[in-house]
Amino acid sequence: MSLTRVLRFSKALRFERRLAAPHVGRSEKVTSRIQLQRRFRTDCRSLAYAKDLFLGKVNKAEVFPYPEIGNEELEEINQLVAPVEKFFAEDVDSKLIDHEATIPSETLKGLKELGLFGIQIPEEYGGLGLSNTMYARLGEIFCLDGSIAVTLAAHQAIGLKGILMLGTEEQKTKYLPRLATGEHIAAFCLTEPGSGSDAASIQTRATLTEDGKHYLLNGSKFWISNGGLAEIMTVFARTEVVDKDGQKKDKITAFIVERAFGGVTSGKPEDKLGIRGSNTCEVTFEDTKVPVENVIGEVGGGFKVAMNILNSGRFSMGSASAGIIKTLIGEGLFCNRVLMEFPFFSYYCLLVQDKFALMAQNAFVMESMAYLTAGMMDRPGLPDCSVEAAMVKVFSSEGLWICVSEALQVLGGLGYTKNFPYERYLRDSRILLIFEVLMSVHAVPDSDVLCGKQRLGVINLSVSSREMKKGNVGVVFELLGKKLRDSVVKTVDLGLTGNNGVVHPSLTVRCTSILVILFSPPVPQTIVDEQLVLKRVADVLINLYAMTAVLSRASRSISIGLRNHDHEVLLANNFCSEAYFKNNYLMTQLQKSK
């Protein structure tokens, strides 16, 4: 990619946030057609797009055309984005936050006044009531300070999300108004010292009192973001449940816990590598008295609650990562370094051009995936986009780490000093590879519903190692099989191109020839020793979803004549070509594993 094109595209990425935004200026005829298409496909939806990929299917209706945005959301963008950008530019001192390892009270007050603690809380409860798309768009801005981004995300993406998604009307009315204004800050208490990604092994226990009106909560939670600030916490604990056969079993239950209940203590804030201004500490519960009406969902249904909460927020990491990369591009382009007697951005600095091209391409792909997923989640019909969201998380967190490292390399020794923000971005971005669950766990599909002739129905992205050792998820290998029919991969004509195709002809033919994995039964007894194989399958499918996102977005941009659409075509073709060869390599490795 030429430096001139990278410069032009990176400027567009940084200063025109509508590049990834759905287009508004359409004819009434085209708009009505799209609305009818959406109405039809949301009335009867089974598996989401990514889950269909695991079955070797490409559900075009879910991802083509690229999501559009309405005039109402455009008005929200005009009203909210500018004030938030101004606040972060003028009132947020990220260097001070990082050095002092705390967010000043004045900064928190400003965030509350902007309504950023209640972005997705409905207006009737005092929040802004914004869509997933708007949440992702605002995330591009406040991600520029990692500490603030984590504080806000821990509050609303996971801390209060259980109340918002699964709470009763009484719970919502009681808690959401104070959470929306930031009067009370929320936290998500799942992880324990002995249980990280394996949520099923938590030891915190909630015991029902004799009068049946309260639970006594005892245990400790570790690595809790906002743990020292939160007044309201979503806490997961073991409870005794009587099953249908009358047998007593331990199952996880989710609770809304107020610090005011008593018996809640917070430890000393952790001294972290990055996101230093965010409050992270241990939270201990000692005979904390929790009313029975503060159970979220059903008693014993806490594991599903936890997964629903985690699955709903991962997509925003795509737009956040893209926002960071665009900022790094903008700052790096004005560097005055001289490299080997040539001006830094001269024709001869091809390695520098390559680094900026990589960064621009990654930002484009992350944006495309994030906003495609957000658009799918915003449709009616309660779509399950958990796998898409996890794919965005994995791709973006890995890609951001590479791009931040490259940006620091561009500055050389200057980038290694605290005079520039690159080292802080490097430290802050590392947490995205760790957040929520281990990357290796993300890559392993769960198979709770796989049995007999049934194909993949639910892909849970947190797997219990104990269950794996029992062999309960061995049936995942129905996805792989001992034998692959003539070959592992076939190029299939899926109607993406041609006269009736959904991909614009300007895009490379190879890119639109989607690789479909052919699965065949039956299965080995365990997957404990086969996780690397499953990771390769996951990597293939993540690449496919990324290819889908950029093809859908670029096709839409060409069709409506969006400015800079030629750069989108360039980036889409280049990325898809690379992903095509990566997938071929991965599939070759899978053939060796059979």
C-alpha positions in Angstrom: 0.0 0.0 0.0 1.5 3.4 -0.9 2.2 5.9 1.8 0.0 8.5 0.1 -3.0 6.2 0.3 -2.2 5.3 3.9 -2.0 9.0 4.9 -5.2 9.8 3.2 -7.1 6.9 4.7 -5.7 7.3 8.2 -6.8 10.9 8.2 -10.2 9.8 7.1 -10.2 7.2 9.9 -9.3 9.7 12.5 -11.3 12.7 11.5 -14.4 11.2 9.9 -16.0 8.8 12.4 -18.8 8.2 9.9 -16.5 6.1 7.8 -17.6 3.0 9.8 -21.0 4.5 10.4 -23.9 3.3 8.3 -24.9 5.8 5.6 -28.0 8.0 6.0 -28.5 9.8 2.7 -30.3 7.0 0.9 -33.4 7.2 -1.3 -36.6 6.3 0.3 -37.0 3.3 -2.0 -33.6 1.8 -1.0 -34.3 2.5 2.7 -37.7 0.9 2.6 -36.2 -2.2 0.9 -33.6 -2.6 3.6 -36.2 -2.2 6.3 -38.4 -4.9 4.8 -35.4 -7.2 4.5 -34.6 -6.7 8.1 -38.1 -7.1 9.3 -38.4 -10.4 7.4 -35.2 -11.9 8.7 -35.6 -10.9 12.3 -39.1 -12.4 12.5 -37.7 -16.0 12.3 -34.0 -16.3 13.2 -32.4 -19.4 14.5 -28.6 -19.5 14.6 -26.6 -16.3 14.2 -24.1 -15.9 11.5 -21.0 -17.1 13.3 -22.7 -20.2 14.7 -23.8 -21.1 11.2 -20.2 -20.9 10.1 -19.4 -23.8 12.5 -21.9 -25.8 10.5 -20.3 -24.9 7.2 -23.1 -22.4 6.3 -23.0 -18.8 5.2 -26.1 -16.9 6.2 -25.9 -13.9 3.9 -29.1 -12.3 5.1 -27.5 -11.7 8.6 -24.5 -9.8 7.3 -25.5 -8.2 4.0 -26.1 -5.4 3.5 -23.9 -3.7 6.1 -26.1 -2.2 9.0 -27.6 1.2 8.3 -28.1 3.9 10.8 -31.3 6.0 11.2 -31.7 9.7 11.5 -32.4 9.4 15.2 -29.1 7.8 15.8 -27.3 10.3 13.6 -28.8 13.1 15.7 -27.5 11.3 18.8 -24.0 11.2 17.3 -24.1 14.9 16.6 -25.2 15.7 20.1 -23.0 13.4 22.1 -19.8 12.8 20.2 -18.5 16.4 20.1 -19.0 17.1 23.8 -17.3 13.8 24.8 -14.4 14.5 22.4 -14.0 18.0 23.8 -14.1 16.7 27.4 -11.4 14.1 26.8 -9.2 16.6 24.9 -9.4 19.4 27.4 -10.2 17.8 30.8 -8.7 14.4 30.9 -5.0 14.3 31.9 -4.1 10.7 31.1 -0.5 11.1 32.0 -1.5 12.3 35.5 -4.0 9.5 35.9 -1.4 6.9 35.0 1.3 8.5 37.3 -1.0 8.9 40.3 -2.8 5.6 39.7 -6.2 7.2 40.3 -8.9 9.1 38.4 -9.4 12.6 39.9 -12.8 13.2 41.4 -13.3 16.2 39.0 -12.8 13.9 36.0 -15.3 11.4 37.4 -17.7 14.2 38.0 -17.4 15.3 34.4 -18.0 11.7 33.1 -21.2 11.5 35.2 -22.4 14.9 33.9 -22.0 13.7 30.3 -24.1 10.7 31.1 -21.4 8.2 30.4 -22.3 6.0 33.3 -25.7 5.3 31.8 -25.1 5.0 28.1 -27.3 1.9 27.6 -29.7 2.3 30.6 -33.2 3.2 29.2 -34.3 6.8 29.5 -37.2 5.7 31.9 -34.5 4.8 34.4 -32.5 8.0 33.9 -30.0 6.7 31.4 -29.3 7.8 27.8 -30.9 4.6 26.3 -28.4 4.4 23.5 -27.9 1.5 21.1 -25.0 -0.9 20.9 -23.8 0.9 17.9 -23.7 4.2 19.8 -22.0 2.5 22.7 -19.3 1.3 20.4 -18.9 4.7 18.8 -18.5 6.5 22.1 -16.1 3.7 23.1 -13.8 4.9 20.4 -13.3 8.1 22.3 -13.1 7.1 26.0 -10.8 4.2 25.2 -8.1 6.8 24.6 -7.6 6.7 28.4 -7.4 3.0 29.4 -8.2 3.7 33.0 -11.4 5.6 32.3 -12.4 3.0 29.7 -12.1 0.1 32.1 -13.9 2.0 34.9 -16.9 2.8 32.6 -16.9 -0.7 31.1 -16.7 -2.5 34.4 -19.6 -0.3 35.6 -22.1 -0.7 32.7 -20.8 -3.4 30.3 -20.7 -6.0 33.1 -21.4 -4.5 36.5 -25.0 -3.5 36.0 -25.7 -5.5 32.9 -27.2 -8.4 34.8 -29.8 -6.0 36.3 -30.5 -4.4 32.9 -30.8 -7.7 31.0 -32.3 -10.1 33.5 -33.4 -8.1 36.5 -37.1 -7.8 37.6 -38.9 -4.5 37.2 -38.6 -3.9 40.9 -34.8 -4.5 40.7 -34.5 -2.1 37.7 -36.6 0.6 39.3 -34.6 0.4 42.6 -31.0 0.3 41.2 -30.8 1.6 37.7 -31.6 5.3 38.3 -28.7 5.7 40.8 -26.4 3.7 38.5 -27.3 5.7 35.4 -26.2 9.0 37.0 -23.0 7.5 38.5 -24.2 8.3 42.0 -23.5 4.6 42.6 -20.8 2.7 40.7 -21.2 -1.0 39.8 -18.8 -3.9 39.8 -18.8 -7.5 38.5 -17.7 -10.0 41.1 -17.0 -13.4 39.5 -13.3 -14.1 39.6 -11.7 -15.7 42.7 -8.1 -16.4 43.7 -8.6 -20.1 42.7 -10.9 -19.7 39.7 -10.2 -17.4 36.8 -11.7 -18.5 33.5 -13.3 -21.5 35.1 -16.4 -19.9 36.6 -17.9 -23.2 37.6 -15.2 -23.7 40.3 -15.9 -20.6 42.4 -16.1 -21.2 46.2 -17.9 -18.2 47.5 -21.1 -19.5 49.2 -24.5 -18.1 49.8 -26.6 -19.9 52.6 -30.3 -19.3 53.0 -31.3 -18.2 56.4 -33.8 -20.2 58.5 -36.6 -17.7 57.9 -36.0 -18.0 54.1 -35.8 -14.2 53.6 -32.0 -13.7 53.2 -28.8 -15.3 52.0 -25.7 -15.1 54.0 -22.8 -14.4 51.6 -19.2 -15.5 52.5 -16.1 -15.6 50.3 -13.6 -13.5 48.4 -13.5 -12.1 44.9 -10.2 -11.2 43.2 -9.2 -8.8 40.4 -12.5 -6.8 40.8 -12.5 -3.7 38.6 -14.2 -0.8 40.6 -14.0 -3.1 43.6 -13.0 -0.2 45.9 -15.5 2.2 44.4 -18.6 0.1 43.8 -21.7 0.5 46.0 -23.7 -2.0 43.9 -22.1 -5.4 42.9 -23.2 -8.4 40.8 -21.9 -11.3 42.9 -21.8 -15.0 42.0 -21.9 -17.6 44.7 -22.6 -21.3 45.3 -26.1 -22.1 46.6 -27.8 -25.3 47.6 -30.5 -26.2 45.1 -32.9 -29.1 45.1 -33.3 -30.6 41.6 -36.3 -32.3 40.1 -35.3 -35.7 41.6 -35.2 -34.2 45.1 -31.5 -34.3 45.3 -29.5 -31.4 46.7 -26.8 -29.9 44.5 -24.5 -26.9 44.5 -25.2 -24.5 41.7 -24.1 -20.9 41.1 -26.5 -18.0 41.7 -26.2 -14.3 40.8 -27.0 -11.7 43.5 -27.3 -7.9 43.6 -25.2 -6.9 46.6 -25.1 -3.5 48.2 -22.1 -2.4 50.1 -24.6 -1.0 52.6 -25.7 -4.5 53.5 -22.6 -4.8 55.6 -19.9 -7.3 55.8 -18.3 -6.0 52.5 -14.6 -5.0 52.6 -12.3 -4.0 49.8 -8.6 -4.7 49.8 -5.7 -2.4 48.8 -5.8 -1.4 45.1 -3.5 -3.5 42.9 -0.4 -1.8 41.5 -0.8 -2.8 37.9 1.3 -2.6 34.8 -1.3 -0.7 32.8 -4.7 0.9 33.3 -3.2 2.1 36.5 -5.9 4.7 37.2 -8.7 2.1 37.3 -9.5 0.6 40.8 -8.8 -3.1 41.0 -8.8 -4.9 44.3 -10.0 -7.9 46.3 -13.5 -7.8 47.7 -14.4 -9.9 50.7 -17.9 -10.8 52.0 -18.4 -11.9 55.6 -22.0 -12.9 56.5 -23.3 -10.3 54.1 -27.1 -10.4 54.4 -28.6 -10.3 50.9 -32.4 -10.3 50.5 -33.8 -13.2 48.5 -35.5 -10.7 46.1 -32.0 -9.6 45.1 -31.4 -12.8 43.1 -30.8 -12.2 39.4 -32.7 -14.6 37.3 -33.3 -18.0 38.9 -31.6 -19.6 42.0 -29.0 -21.9 40.5 -29.0 -20.1 37.1 -26.0 -17.9 37.8 -23.6 -19.5 35.3 -26.0 -18.6 32.4 -26.3 -15.1 33.9 -22.5 -14.7 33.9 -22.1 -15.9 30.4 -25.0 -13.7 29.1 -23.4 -10.6 30.7 -19.8 -11.4 29.4 -21.0 -12.2 25.9 -23.0 -9.0 25.5 -20.0 -6.6 26.0 -17.1 -8.0 24.1 -17.9 -6.5 20.7 -17.1 -3.0 21.9 -13.4 -4.0 22.2 -13.3 -3.8 18.4 -14.3 -0.1 18.1 -12.1 0.7 21.2 -9.1 -0.9 19.6 -9.7 0.9 16.3 -10.0 4.2 18.2 -6.6 3.7 19.8 -5.0 2.7 16.5 -6.4 5.7 14.7 -5.0 8.0 17.4 -1.6 6.4 17.1 -1.6 6.8 13.3 -2.6 10.5 13.7 0.2 11.2 16.2 2.8 9.2 14.4 2.2 10.9 11.0 3.5 14.1 12.4 6.8 12.7 13.6 9.8 14.6 12.4 12.4 11.8 12.7 15.0 11.2 10.1 15.8 7.6 9.4 19.2 6.7 7.7 19.5 10.2 6.2 16.1 10.1 4.6 13.0 12.1 5.9 10.9 9.7 7.9 8.0 9.6 5.4 10.0 9.7 2.2 9.6 7.2 -0.5 12.5 5.3 0.8 11.1 4.5 4.2 9.2 1.5 3.0 9.3 -0.3 6.3 7.7 2.7 8.0 5.0 2.7 5.2 4.4 -0.9 5.8 3.8 -0.3 9.6 1.3 2.4 9.0 -0.4 0.3 6.3 -0.7 -2.6 8.8 -2.2 -0.2 11.4 -4.7 1.3 9.0 -5.8 -2.1 7.8 -6.3 -3.4 11.3 -8.3 -0.4 12.3 -10.5 -0.9 9.3 -11.1 -4.5 10.0 -11.7 -4.0 13.7 -14.2 -1.2 13.0 -16.0 -3.4 10.4 -16.3 -6.3 12.7 -17.4 -4.2 15.7 -20.1 -2.2 13.9 -21.4 -5.2 12.0 -21.8 -7.1 15.3 -23.3 -4.0 17.0 -25.8 -3.6 14.1 -26.8 -7.3 14.4 -27.3 -6.9 18.2 -29.4 -3.8 17.7 -32.0 -5.6 15.6 -35.2 -6.8 17.2 -35.8 -10.4 18.1 -33.1 -10.8 20.8 -30.4 -12.2 18.5 -27.6 -14.3 20.0 -24.4 -12.7 18.8 -22.2 -14.1 21.5 -19.8 -15.8 19.1 -19.5 -12.8 16.9 -18.8 -10.6 19.9 -16.1 -13.1 21.1 -14.6 -13.1 17.6 -14.3 -9.3 17.6 -12.7 -9.5 21.1 -10.1 -12.0 20.0 -9.2 -10.4 16.7 -9.1 -6.9 18.1 -7.1 -7.5 21.3 -4.5 -9.5 19.4 -4.3 -6.9 16.5 -4.1 -3.9 18.8 -1.2 -5.4 20.7 0.7 -5.7 17.4 -0.2 -2.2 16.2 0.7 -0.5 19.4 4.0 -2.2 19.4 4.6 -1.1 15.8 3.6 2.4 16.6 6.2 2.5 19.4 8.8 1.1 17.1 8.2 3.9 14.6 9.2 6.4 17.3 12.2 4.3 18.3 13.8 5.5 21.5 11.3 8.4 21.8 8.4 6.0 21.9 10.1 4.2 24.8 10.1 7.3 27.0 7.2 8.7 29.1 7.4 11.9 27.1 5.1 10.3 24.5 2.0 8.2 25.1 3.1 5.2 23.2 4.5 3.3 26.2 1.3 4.0 28.1 -0.8 2.7 25.2 1.4 -0.4 25.1 0.9 -1.1 28.8 -2.8 -0.4 28.8 -3.6 -2.4 25.7 -2.0 -5.6 27.1 -4.9 -6.1 29.5 -7.3 -6.7 26.5 -5.6 -10.1 25.9 -6.3 -11.1 29.5 -9.7 -9.6 30.2 -12.7 -11.8 31.0 -11.3 -15.2 30.0 -8.1 -16.6 28.7 -7.5 -16.3 25.0 -7.1 -20.1 24.7 -10.5 -20.6 26.4 -12.1 -18.1 23.9 -10.9 -20.3 21.1 -12.5 -23.5 22.4 -16.2 -24.0 21.5 -18.4 -25.6 24.2 -20.7 -28.4 23.3 -23.3 -28.6 26.0 -26.0 -29.1 23.3 -24.0 -31.4 21.0 -25.3 -35.0 21.1 -26.3 -37.6 18.6 -27.5 -36.0 15.4 -27.8 -32.5 16.8 -25.4 -30.0 15.4 -24.0 -27.0 17.1 -26.6 -25.0 18.9 -24.7 -23.0 21.5 -21.1 -22.1 21.5 -20.2 -21.0 25.0 -16.8 -19.3 25.3 -16.0 -20.3 28.8 -15.3 -24.0 29.3 -15.0 -25.8 32.6 -11.7 -27.8 32.7 -13.4 -30.2 35.1 -16.2 -30.9 32.6 -13.6 -31.4 29.8 -11.8 -34.0 31.9 -15.0 -35.9 32.2 -15.2 -36.0 28.4 -18.5 -34.2 28.3 -17.4 -31.8 25.6 -15.7 -34.4 23.5 -18.6 -34.2 21.2 -17.2 -30.9 19.9 -15.2 -33.1 17.6 -18.3 -33.6 15.6 -17.2 -30.3 14.2 -13.9 -31.8 13.1 -14.4 -35.5 12.6 -11.8 -38.2 12.3 -12.1 -38.0 8.5 -12.7 -35.1 6.2 -14.6 -35.8 3.1 -12.4 -35.3 0.1 -10.4 -32.4 1.7 -10.7 -30.2 4.7 -11.7 -27.2 2.6 -13.7 -26.6 -0.5 -14.3 -23.3 -2.3 -18.1 -23.1 -2.6 -20.2 -20.8 -4.8 -22.5 -19.2 -2.2 -24.1 -16.7 -4.5 -22.0 -13.8 -3.1 -21.0 -12.6 -6.5 -22.5 -12.4 -9.9 -25.7 -10.6 -11.1 -27.6 -11.4 -7.9 -24.6 -11.4 -5.6 -24.4 -9.2 -2.4 -20.6 -8.5 -2.8 -19.6 -5.7 -5.2 -17.8 -6.8 -8.3 -14.9 -4.5 -7.5 -13.8 -6.8 -4.7 -11.3 -9.6 -5.5 -13.0 -12.8 -6.7 -10.8 -14.9 -4.4 -12.0 -12.9 -1.4 -15.6 -13.8 -2.1 -14.9 -17.5 -2.4 -15.6 -18.3 1.2 -13.8 -21.3 2.7 -16.3 -23.8 4.2 -15.2 -26.4 6.7 -16.9 -29.7 6.1 -17.6 -31.6 9.3 -18.3 -35.3 9.8 -19.2 -37.4 12.8 -18.5 -39.0 15.2 -16.1 -38.0 18.0 -13.2 -38.9 20.2 -13.9 -39.2 24.0 -12.0 -36.1 25.1 -10.8 -32.8 23.9 -8.3 -32.1 26.7 -5.4 -33.0 24.4 -6.9 -31.5 21.3 -7.4 -27.8 22.2 -4.8 -26.7 19.7 -6.8 -28.3 17.0 -9.9 -26.5 18.2 -8.0 -23.2 18.4 -7.0 -23.6 14.7 -10.7 -24.1 13.8 -11.6 -21.0 15.8 -8.8 -19.0 14.1 -10.2 -20.0 10.7 -13.7 -18.9 11.6 -12.5 -15.6 13.1 -10.8 -14.9 9.8 -13.9 -15.8 7.9 -16.0 -13.4 10.0 -13.5 -10.6 9.6 -13.5 -11.2 5.8 -17.3 -11.1 5.8 -17.3 -7.8 7.7 -14.9 -6.0 5.4 -16.6 -7.3 2.3 -20.0 -6.2 3.5 -18.8 -2.8 4.5 -16.8 -2.1 1.4 -19.6 -3.3 -0.8 -22.0 -1.0 0.9 -19.6 1.9 0.6 -19.1 1.4 -3.2 -22.8 1.0 -3.8 -23.7 4.3 -2.1 -20.7 6.2 -3.4 -19.2 6.9 0.0 -16.2 9.1 0.0 -12.9 7.2 0.3 -14.6 4.0 -0.8 -11.6 3.2 -3.1 -9.5 3.0 0.0 -11.9 0.6 1.6 -11.8 -1.6 -1.5 -8.0 -1.6 -1.3 -7.9 -2.5 2.4 -10.7 -5.2 2.0 -8.9 -6.9 -0.9 -5.5 -6.8 0.8 -6.9 -8.1 4.1 -9.0 -10.9 2.5 -6.0 -12.1 0.4 -3.9 -12.3 3.6 -6.7 -14.1 5.5 -7.2 -16.5 2.6 -3.6 -17.7 2.8 -3.6 -17.8 6.6 -6.7 -20.0 6.5 -5.1 -22.3 3.9 -2.1 -22.7 6.2 -4.4 -23.4 9.2 -6.4 -26.0 7.3 -3.2 -27.7 6.2 -2.2 -28.0 9.9 -5.7 -29.4 10.6 -5.1 -32.1 7.9 -2.0 -33.1 9.8 -3.9 -33.4 13.0 -6.6 -35.8 11.8 
